Amino acid sequence: MQMAEKTRKHLHPHATKETTANKQTCAIETSGLCKTYPNGTKALNNITLTIGESEFIVILGPSGAGKSTLLRSMNRLIEPTCGKIMLMGKDVTHVGGHHLRHIRRRVGMIFQQFNLVRRLTVLENVMAGRLPHCTGFIRGGLSLLRIFTRREREIAFECLSKVHIENLAFQRADTLSGGQQQRVAIARTLAQEPELILADEPVASLDPASAEIVMQTLLDIHENQHIPVIVNLHQIDLGRRYGKRIIGMNSGAICFDGAPESLDNQMLQLIYGKELDSGLGRISRKKTEKDKIPDRPTANLLESSFVGME
C-alpha cells in the first residue's frame, strides 16, 4: 500500500495544474498516447504528459521501456496507434506532407549515433542543419554542391561556438573523438533553429568524461537559449544531476514523474525492477579530463537526421 501511494504521488505532478497560463507555455502535450507494433508489442501504453517550455527533462528506464518510441512519436518519426500529440498548442497527431516537414523543422532530434557525414568538414555538417529552411529544389542543389551563403556559414559558426568547438570547424568529421562528434551533432541541431530538442540516449556510446561534457552542453543550451530539452538516458546518476524533472518508464508506461530528489531507491526499484543493478552499474563518474582532440573515428550517415524532410 505504501509503494502504491508513493507511486501515485509521483505520477504526473506537472500535469495537475490546468490553468490557461500553463497551457500557453506548453512545449508538448500527449494524451492517451499508445503504440502497438504489428507483432503485438505494446511500446507505449496510455502516455499522458505535459512538457513546459522551461523544462529540462530526463527520461529513465530499462531497455525496452518505451523511451525511444515516446521521443520518436513526439516528432512523428513513429506513427502512434492512438492518442493525441500537441506541439506548441497545435494538434500534430495526424499531420502529413509539408505540415509534417514543418513540424520536424521545429523539433531538433539528437541520436545516440552521431549521423555525421565522415568525409565532410565539421562546418559543412553543421550547415546541413540549415537545409530544412530551404525549398526542395534549392535544398537539393545546396546539399549536392555543398554551396552555402555567407549568412548560413555565420550561423554554423555561431552554433559551433555555443558548443565550444569552433576551432574544429575545418576538420573532417571522421578525425574527431566521440564526444566532439556528438557536439557537432548538437550544433547541427541548433542550426535548425528548433523550438524543442529531443535527445535519444545521446551519451550511451561515450566515455564518462565526454558524457559529462555533452550533458552540460545540452543544459547550457537549455538555460541560455530557453529551449525545452527532453533526454533519454540509461545513466541514473547523470539523470539525477542534470534533470530538473525525471520521468521513469517501464513496459511502455510512466511509473514515476517528479523531482530528482524524489527518485529514491524504492522508486528506482519500481522503474527498473530486476534490471536495477545494471542501471546502477551505468552510473557515470564525474568529469576527469577535457574532451580531447581526435582519437578514434566513428560516424554514420547524415540523412537519417532529416527523415521525411525531403
N, C-alpha and C positions, 0 to 999 in steps of 0.2 A: 504493500500500500504506500509506503514512504517513497519508494522508487517511482511509482506511477504518479504520485502527487508532484514529485520533483520534476518529472518529465513534462507534465502538463504546464508547470510553472515556466519552463524554459522554451516551450513551443510558441513561436510566432509572437513574441512580445512586441516586436516592431510593427506588427500588422493590426494592433488593437486600437490604435488611435486613428479613427477615420475622419478626421477633420478636413475641411476644404483646403486649408493651408498645406496639410500633409500631402493631399492628393496632387496639389500643384507642384510639389517638389519631388515627386516620384520619378526615378530614372526608369525603373522597370517593375512591372507587376505581373505575377502569374496567378491564375485562379483555376483550381482543379486540373492542373496540367498532368497529363498521363501520356506515356509512350509504351506501346506494346509492339514488339517485333514479330515478324511473320512466324517465327518458331515458337511463339507463345511467351517469350521472356518479357516480363513487365519491368522495364528500366526505370520508369517514373510512375509513381502512384499517388495521384491527387496532391500535387505540389502547389501550395498557395503561399506566395511570398510577396512582400512589398520592399523594394530596394530604394532607399532615398538617394538624392543627388549628392549628398555629402558623406556617403558611406564607403569604407574600405572593408570589404567582407572576405573572409576566408571560409571556404567550404572544406570540411574534413570528412573522411570516411574511408572504409576499406575498398580495395579494388572491387569493381562491380557494383558499387553502391548507387551509381547513377549520376555521379558528379559531372562527368564529361557530357553525358546525354543532356543534363539540365542546361549547361552552358551553351551547347550547340543548338538546343531548342530555342534559347533566348534570341539568337541571331538568325534562326531559321535555317541553319545548316542541316538540322534534322527536323522533319515534319512531325509535330506531336499528333498522337492518336485522338486526343480530345483535350478540352480545356481552353484557356484564353491567355494571350500574352499581350500586355500593353507596354509600349515603348514611348517614353516621354508623353504619356497621356493618349497615345493613339493605338488603336487595336491593329496589331500586325500579325494576328494568328493565321490568316489565310491570304495574305497579300502575295502577289507574284509579279513576274516581269520586271519592268523598270522600277516599280514601287519596292520590290524586294531588294534590288540592287542599291536603291537609295537607303534602305534600312541598314544594309551591311556596310555602307559607307559611314554611317553614323556610329556603328558599333565596331570598335577595334578588337581583333582576336589575336591572342598570342598563344602559340602552341609549345608543347614540350620539344618537338623538333623545330629547329630554327627556321627552316624553309627559306634559306638564302640561296641565291644563285652563286655557286662556288667561284666561277671564273670572273664574276663582276666585282668591281670595287665596292667598298663599304658605302660610299656616296651613291653609287648607282643603285644599289639595293634599297637604300632609304628613299631615293627619288621614286622608286616603284610604288611607294605609298601614295604618290600623287595621282597615279593613273585613274583611280575611280572618279576623280574630279574632271576628267576629260571625256569627250564624246567617244563613241565606239571606234570611228574611223581614225580620229586623231590619236586615241589611246593605242591602237594597234601600230600606228606608224612610229610613235614615240618609243614604244616598247621594243620594236624591231630594230630601229636605227639608233636607239639609246641617245636621242636628242631631247634635251630639256631646256626650258627657258632659264634665263638668269634668275628670275624670281623663284622657280622651282628649286634651283640649286641653293639659293639662300635659305629657303625653308628647310631643306635637307640638312644644311649645316647647323641651323638653329636646333633642329631635333637631335642631331648628334651631340651638340653642346649640352643639351639637357640631360643626356645620359653619360656625359663626361668622356666621350671617345672621339671628339672631333679631330684629334691628332692622328687617328687611324683612317681618315676619310678616303685616302687614295690607295690603301692596301687592298689586296684581293681578299674576299671573304674567307677563302679557304686557308688563309695564313693566321687566322685568329684563334684564340682559345675558346672553349665552350661558353664561358661567361661573357666574353666580349661579343661572340656571335649572338647570344640572346639579347644583349643590349642593342645590337644593330637591329634585331627584330622589333624591339620596343620602339626604337627611333623611327623605324618604318611605319609602325602603327601610329605614332604621333603625327607623322607627315600626312596621314589620312585625315587628321583633324576630327577624331572621334568624340562623341558625347558620352560614351561609356566604354570601358575597357574590360574585356573578359580574358582571363589568363588560365589556360588549362594545363596545370602542372608544369609551370614554366621553369622550375628548378630541379625537376626529377632526375635529369641526367648530368647535373652539375656537382662539383665538389662543394663541401660546406662553405668555404670562403667565397666562392663565386655565387653560391645560392644567396648568401647574405647580401652581396652587392646588388644582385638582381632584385631581391625583395625590397631593399632600401630604395632602389631606383624607382620602383613602382609606387612606393609610399610617398616619395618626394614629388613625383608627378601628380599623384592624387592631392597632396596638400598644397602644392604651388599652383597647379592649374585647375584645381577644383573639379577634377574628373572622377566620377564614381568608378571604383575598381572592384571586380569580383575575381578571386583567385582560388582555384582548386589546388589543394596541397595534400601530400601524404605526411609531411613532417609536422608532428604535433607541436613541437617546441617553436618552430617558425610561425605556425598559426597563432599560437598564444601571444607571441611577442609583437607580431605585425598586424594581426587582425583587430579591428575596432569592434567587430561583431563576428561571432563564429556561428556557422550553420553546420550541424552534424547530420550526415545521411547514412542510412543503411537500408539495403533491399529496396531502393527506389523511393524511400520516404524520408521525411525530415523527422529526426528524433531529438534534435537539440537546436535551439535558436536563442542565443543570448550573448552576454559579455564574456570575454576571455577568462576573467577571474571566476566565472561561474562554472568553467569547464574543469571540474574536479575528476578524480579517478572513477567515481561512481558513474558520472556521465560518459566518460571515455569508454567504460565497460559497455554501456548501452549502445554507443556508436560502433565500437569495433568488435565487441563480443570476443570470440576466441582469437581474433587477429590482433588483440590489443598489444601483445608482446612485440609483434613485428612492427606495429605502428610506433611504439615507444622506441624501438630499435632504430627507427629512422630519424630520431631527434638529432638535429644538427648542432655542431659546435659553433661557438662564436667566431667571427672573422679573425683569422690569424695572420693574413697577409693580403696585400693588394692584388687585384686581378692582374695577371702577368701578360706580357706581350706573347703572341702566338706560340703555342707549344704543339697542339695537335689539330689537324684539320678535320672538322665534322660539319657537314652541311647537307641539306636536301634541296628540293626544287622550290622555287618561289611560288609557282602557280597555285598551290593548294591554299595559300593565304588569301587568295582572291576568288574562291569558289563562287561561281554564279555572278561575277561582276562583269563578265564579257557582255 
